[in-house]
Amino acid sequence: MASKTSKTTAPPKGSKASETSAASLTSVTSKNFAEKLLTVPSPIEVAGRRIKRYHVTADPAGISPNVQEAAYAMLPKLLPEADGTPPATFVVLHRGADDGAYLNAYSWVWDNVLHFKGASAGQPVLGCPDRDPTHFIAPDLPWIGCVWELPPILHERDAWVRHMLAPDAPDLDAYMADCLSEGTTGDRS
């Protein structure tokens, strides 16, 4: 059996989170890693953009409605302005095992570029004002997602090519219908 190692995760220098005292930083210890559950709620439309949705949580009951409502109320602040690219976005709403909740919005812009903007709630080390998982803010961090939030990105890249870039005519409806299957965040091979 391999020995367990420990490391401290620190926010980027100069970020609001880096101003947090060292005592409040999260200490990450290598443990038995477990994939989380991934569900795919129906798409929605927000600010003229069609939004595919992925939810990630370890809780078999899913993400509570109050966290979902607060996250999706924040979504318009995370979307880019229209630039002529078909207005499509996919989001990953992740409910952590602690108080944290995270909303990652990935929007297609400039025909083939993925724009990212994220929001967090309940995670003071990221600059959240409290531990309320419905009090979302948009921290200015360069992070695009954790290991549980990343699986939809590869699928969405391939779906965008398959339905929007490769055919003679783009098919936004086909793209919106092409979602990563529900299951776990990994172990898909």
C-alpha positions as YAML, in Angstrom:
chain: A
units: angstrom
residues:
- id: 1
  name: MET
  ca: [0.00, 0.00, 0.00]
- id: 2
  name: ALA
  ca: [1.33, 3.43, -0.94]
- id: 3
  name: SER
  ca: [1.92, 5.90, 1.81]
- id: 4
  name: LYS
  ca: [-0.48, 8.78, 2.11]
- id: 5
  name: THR
  ca: [0.87, 12.23, 1.39]
- id: 6
  name: SER
  ca: [-0.43, 15.59, 2.46]
- id: 7
  name: LYS
  ca: [-0.24, 18.94, 0.77]
- id: 8
  name: THR
  ca: [-1.73, 22.34, 1.39]
- id: 9
  name: THR
  ca: [-3.73, 23.97, -1.38]
- id: 10
  name: ALA
  ca: [-3.23, 27.73, -1.57]
- id: 11
  name: PRO
  ca: [-5.15, 30.20, -3.73]
- id: 12
  name: PRO
  ca: [-3.24, 32.23, -6.34]
- id: 13
  name: LYS
  ca: [-1.09, 35.06, -4.99]
- id: 14
  name: GLY
  ca: [-2.84, 38.39, -5.10]
- id: 15
  name: SER
  ca: [-6.34, 36.86, -5.09]
- id: 16
  name: LYS
  ca: [-8.84, 37.76, -2.43]
- id: 17
  name: ALA
  ca: [-8.64, 34.16, -1.24]
- id: 18
  name: SER
  ca: [-4.85, 34.43, -0.76]
- id: 19
  name: GLU
  ca: [-5.48, 37.08, 1.87]
- id: 20
  name: THR
  ca: [-7.18, 34.45, 4.02]
- id: 21
  name: SER
  ca: [-5.05, 33.36, 6.95]
- id: 22
  name: ALA
  ca: [-2.98, 30.22, 6.52]
- id: 23
  name: ALA
  ca: [-4.97, 28.61, 9.32]
- id: 24
  name: SER
  ca: [-8.13, 28.65, 7.19]
- id: 25
  name: LEU
  ca: [-6.57, 27.08, 4.09]
- id: 26
  name: THR
  ca: [-7.84, 23.65, 3.21]
- id: 27
  name: SER
  ca: [-5.40, 20.85, 3.89]
- id: 28
  name: VAL
  ca: [-5.79, 18.13, 1.30]
- id: 29
  name: THR
  ca: [-4.79, 14.64, 2.31]
- id: 30
  name: SER
  ca: [-4.61, 11.81, -0.17]
- id: 31
  name: LYS
  ca: [-7.56, 9.53, 0.61]
- id: 32
  name: ASN
  ca: [-9.55, 6.97, -1.26]
- id: 33
  name: PHE
  ca: [-10.79, 8.96, -4.23]
- id: 34
  name: ALA
  ca: [-14.42, 8.45, -5.22]
- id: 35
  name: GLU
  ca: [-16.20, 9.60, -8.34]
- id: 36
  name: LYS
  ca: [-19.41, 11.58, -7.85]
- id: 37
  name: LEU
  ca: [-22.83, 11.27, -9.41]
- id: 38
  name: LEU
  ca: [-23.54, 13.17, -12.63]
- id: 39
  name: THR
  ca: [-27.10, 13.98, -13.67]
- id: 40
  name: VAL
  ca: [-28.34, 15.83, -16.74]
- id: 41
  name: PRO
  ca: [-31.40, 18.04, -16.13]
- id: 42
  name: SER
  ca: [-33.31, 19.40, -19.13]
- id: 43
  name: PRO
  ca: [-31.83, 22.38, -20.96]
- id: 44
  name: ILE
  ca: [-33.03, 25.89, -20.13]
- id: 45
  name: GLU
  ca: [-32.84, 29.27, -21.84]
- id: 46
  name: VAL
  ca: [-31.24, 32.23, -20.06]
- id: 47
  name: ALA
  ca: [-30.53, 35.67, -21.52]
- id: 48
  name: GLY
  ca: [-31.11, 34.38, -25.05]
- id: 49
  name: ARG
  ca: [-28.67, 31.48, -24.65]
- id: 50
  name: ARG
  ca: [-29.60, 27.81, -24.73]
- id: 51
  name: ILE
  ca: [-28.08, 26.13, -21.69]
- id: 52
  name: LYS
  ca: [-27.25, 22.43, -21.27]
- id: 53
  name: ARG
  ca: [-27.04, 21.46, -17.61]
- id: 54
  name: TYR
  ca: [-24.91, 18.96, -15.71]
- id: 55
  name: HIS
  ca: [-25.21, 18.44, -11.95]
- id: 56
  name: VAL
  ca: [-22.46, 16.85, -9.85]
- id: 57
  name: THR
  ca: [-22.85, 15.68, -6.26]
- id: 58
  name: ALA
  ca: [-22.07, 12.73, -4.00]
- id: 59
  name: ASP
  ca: [-25.62, 12.91, -2.62]
- id: 60
  name: PRO
  ca: [-27.97, 10.40, -4.31]
- id: 61
  name: ALA
  ca: [-30.85, 12.82, -3.57]
- id: 62
  name: GLY
  ca: [-29.24, 15.35, -5.93]
- id: 63
  name: ILE
  ca: [-28.72, 19.07, -5.46]
- id: 64
  name: SER
  ca: [-31.37, 20.76, -3.34]
- id: 65
  name: PRO
  ca: [-33.84, 23.03, -5.15]
- id: 66
  name: ASN
  ca: [-32.78, 26.10, -3.14]
- id: 67
  name: VAL
  ca: [-29.14, 25.71, -4.24]
- id: 68
  name: GLN
  ca: [-30.23, 25.16, -7.86]
- id: 69
  name: GLU
  ca: [-32.47, 28.23, -7.78]
- id: 70
  name: ALA
  ca: [-29.70, 30.44, -6.33]
- id: 71
  name: ALA
  ca: [-27.14, 29.13, -8.82]
- id: 72
  name: TYR
  ca: [-29.33, 29.66, -11.86]
- id: 73
  name: ALA
  ca: [-30.27, 33.16, -10.63]
- id: 74
  name: MET
  ca: [-26.52, 33.94, -10.83]
- id: 75
  name: LEU
  ca: [-26.15, 32.52, -14.34]
- id: 76
  name: PRO
  ca: [-26.92, 35.70, -16.35]
- id: 77
  name: LYS
  ca: [-23.86, 37.35, -14.74]
- id: 78
  name: LEU
  ca: [-21.65, 34.53, -16.05]
- id: 79
  name: LEU
  ca: [-22.68, 34.66, -19.70]
- id: 80
  name: PRO
  ca: [-20.76, 36.51, -22.43]
- id: 81
  name: GLU
  ca: [-22.32, 39.00, -24.82]
- id: 82
  name: ALA
  ca: [-23.58, 37.67, -28.14]
- id: 83
  name: ASP
  ca: [-20.97, 37.69, -30.91]
- id: 84
  name: GLY
  ca: [-22.78, 35.94, -33.76]
- id: 85
  name: THR
  ca: [-21.85, 32.43, -32.60]
- id: 86
  name: PRO
  ca: [-24.95, 30.28, -32.03]
- id: 87
  name: PRO
  ca: [-25.89, 31.13, -28.43]
- id: 88
  name: ALA
  ca: [-25.08, 27.88, -26.61]
- id: 89
  name: THR
  ca: [-23.67, 27.29, -23.14]
- id: 90
  name: PHE
  ca: [-23.23, 24.29, -20.90]
- id: 91
  name: VAL
  ca: [-23.01, 24.54, -17.13]
- id: 92
  name: VAL
  ca: [-21.79, 22.30, -14.37]
- id: 93
  name: LEU
  ca: [-23.45, 22.83, -10.99]
- id: 94
  name: HIS
  ca: [-21.44, 21.03, -8.31]
- id: 95
  name: ARG
  ca: [-22.49, 20.61, -4.70]
- id: 96
  name: GLY
  ca: [-19.46, 19.83, -2.58]
- id: 97
  name: ALA
  ca: [-19.41, 17.54, 0.44]
- id: 98
  name: ASP
  ca: [-18.97, 20.59, 2.69]
- id: 99
  name: ASP
  ca: [-20.85, 23.89, 2.43]
- id: 100
  name: GLY
  ca: [-19.53, 24.68, -1.04]
- id: 101
  name: ALA
  ca: [-21.53, 24.98, -4.22]
- id: 102
  name: TYR
  ca: [-20.01, 25.85, -7.59]
- id: 103
  name: LEU
  ca: [-21.49, 26.91, -10.92]
- id: 104
  name: ASN
  ca: [-19.24, 26.76, -13.97]
- id: 105
  name: ALA
  ca: [-20.57, 28.31, -17.18]
- id: 106
  name: TYR
  ca: [-18.85, 27.35, -20.42]
- id: 107
  name: SER
  ca: [-20.17, 29.34, -23.41]
- id: 108
  name: TRP
  ca: [-19.32, 28.98, -27.08]
- id: 109
  name: VAL
  ca: [-17.97, 32.20, -28.61]
- id: 110
  name: TRP
  ca: [-15.97, 33.18, -31.70]
- id: 111
  name: ASP
  ca: [-17.40, 30.09, -33.46]
- id: 112
  name: ASN
  ca: [-15.08, 27.55, -31.79]
- id: 113
  name: VAL
  ca: [-13.81, 29.03, -28.50]
- id: 114
  name: LEU
  ca: [-14.99, 28.13, -25.02]
- id: 115
  name: HIS
  ca: [-15.58, 31.14, -22.73]
- id: 116
  name: PHE
  ca: [-15.51, 30.39, -18.97]
- id: 117
  name: LYS
  ca: [-16.92, 32.20, -15.96]
- id: 118
  name: GLY
  ca: [-17.62, 30.61, -12.60]
- id: 119
  name: ALA
  ca: [-19.45, 31.30, -9.35]
- id: 120
  name: SER
  ca: [-19.02, 29.89, -5.85]
- id: 121
  name: ALA
  ca: [-21.07, 29.83, -2.68]
- id: 122
  name: GLY
  ca: [-20.39, 28.68, 0.87]
- id: 123
  name: GLN
  ca: [-16.60, 28.59, 0.46]
- id: 124
  name: PRO
  ca: [-14.93, 31.45, 2.39]
- id: 125
  name: VAL
  ca: [-11.43, 30.48, 1.19]
- id: 126
  name: LEU
  ca: [-12.62, 31.49, -2.32]
- id: 127
  name: GLY
  ca: [-13.85, 34.86, -1.07]
- id: 128
  name: CYS
  ca: [-17.43, 33.86, -0.30]
- id: 129
  name: PRO
  ca: [-18.77, 36.02, 2.56]
- id: 130
  name: ASP
  ca: [-20.27, 33.08, 4.46]
- id: 131
  name: ARG
  ca: [-20.90, 29.34, 4.38]
- id: 132
  name: ASP
  ca: [-24.37, 29.67, 2.81]
- id: 133
  name: PRO
  ca: [-24.48, 27.38, -0.28]
- id: 134
  name: THR
  ca: [-27.08, 29.69, -1.86]
- id: 135
  name: HIS
  ca: [-25.06, 32.94, -1.56]
- id: 136
  name: PHE
  ca: [-23.19, 32.89, -4.87]
- id: 137
  name: ILE
  ca: [-20.40, 35.27, -5.85]
- id: 138
  name: ALA
  ca: [-18.19, 35.34, -8.95]
- id: 139
  name: PRO
  ca: [-14.59, 35.09, -7.70]
- id: 140
  name: ASP
  ca: [-11.89, 36.31, -10.05]
- id: 141
  name: LEU
  ca: [-9.90, 33.07, -10.23]
- id: 142
  name: PRO
  ca: [-8.33, 31.45, -13.30]
- id: 143
  name: TRP
  ca: [-9.63, 27.98, -12.35]
- id: 144
  name: ILE
  ca: [-11.89, 26.19, -14.85]
- id: 145
  name: GLY
  ca: [-13.10, 23.30, -12.70]
- id: 146
  name: CYS
  ca: [-12.12, 20.49, -10.37]
- id: 147
  name: VAL
  ca: [-11.72, 16.82, -11.29]
- id: 148
  name: TRP
  ca: [-15.46, 16.16, -10.81]
- id: 149
  name: GLU
  ca: [-16.50, 19.17, -12.93]
- id: 150
  name: LEU
  ca: [-14.29, 18.50, -15.96]
- id: 151
  name: PRO
  ca: [-15.83, 15.38, -17.60]
- id: 152
  name: PRO
  ca: [-18.50, 17.28, -19.58]
- id: 153
  name: ILE
  ca: [-15.87, 19.45, -21.29]
- id: 154
  name: LEU
  ca: [-14.50, 16.70, -23.55]
- id: 155
  name: HIS
  ca: [-17.98, 15.52, -24.49]
- id: 156
  name: GLU
  ca: [-19.13, 19.07, -25.25]
- id: 157
  name: ARG
  ca: [-16.07, 19.77, -27.38]
- id: 158
  name: ASP
  ca: [-16.77, 16.70, -29.49]
- id: 159
  name: ALA
  ca: [-20.51, 17.46, -29.69]
- id: 160
  name: TRP
  ca: [-19.77, 21.05, -30.86]
- id: 161
  name: VAL
  ca: [-17.52, 19.73, -33.63]
- id: 162
  name: ARG
  ca: [-19.97, 16.95, -34.54]
- id: 163
  name: HIS
  ca: [-23.06, 19.18, -34.82]
- id: 164
  name: MET
  ca: [-21.83, 22.75, -35.36]
- id: 165
  name: LEU
  ca: [-18.47, 22.72, -37.15]
- id: 166
  name: ALA
  ca: [-18.22, 19.50, -39.22]
- id: 167
  name: PRO
  ca: [-21.61, 19.45, -41.01]
- id: 168
  name: ASP
  ca: [-22.36, 21.58, -44.06]
- id: 169
  name: ALA
  ca: [-24.95, 23.44, -41.95]
- id: 170
  name: PRO
  ca: [-24.73, 23.83, -38.15]
- id: 171
  name: ASP
  ca: [-27.51, 22.07, -36.20]
- id: 172
  name: LEU
  ca: [-27.98, 23.75, -32.82]
- id: 173
  name: ASP
  ca: [-30.94, 21.51, -31.94]
- id: 174
  name: ALA
  ca: [-28.81, 18.39, -32.47]
- id: 175
  name: TYR
  ca: [-26.04, 19.91, -30.35]
- id: 176
  name: MET
  ca: [-28.47, 20.69, -27.52]
- id: 177
  name: ALA
  ca: [-29.78, 17.11, -27.57]
- id: 178
  name: ASP
  ca: [-26.28, 15.58, -27.47]
- id: 179
  name: CYS
  ca: [-25.40, 15.34, -23.76]
- id: 180
  name: LEU
  ca: [-22.96, 13.28, -21.74]
- id: 181
  name: SER
  ca: [-24.87, 10.34, -20.29]
- id: 182
  name: GLU
  ca: [-25.83, 10.29, -16.63]
- id: 183
  name: GLY
  ca: [-23.82, 8.11, -14.29]
- id: 184
  name: THR
  ca: [-20.63, 8.96, -12.49]
- id: 185
  name: THR
  ca: [-18.11, 11.69, -13.22]
- id: 186
  name: GLY
  ca: [-15.52, 9.12, -14.28]
- id: 187
  name: ASP
  ca: [-15.00, 5.41, -14.73]
- id: 188
  name: ARG
  ca: [-16.63, 5.60, -18.17]
- id: 189
  name: SER
  ca: [-14.21, 3.45, -20.19]
...
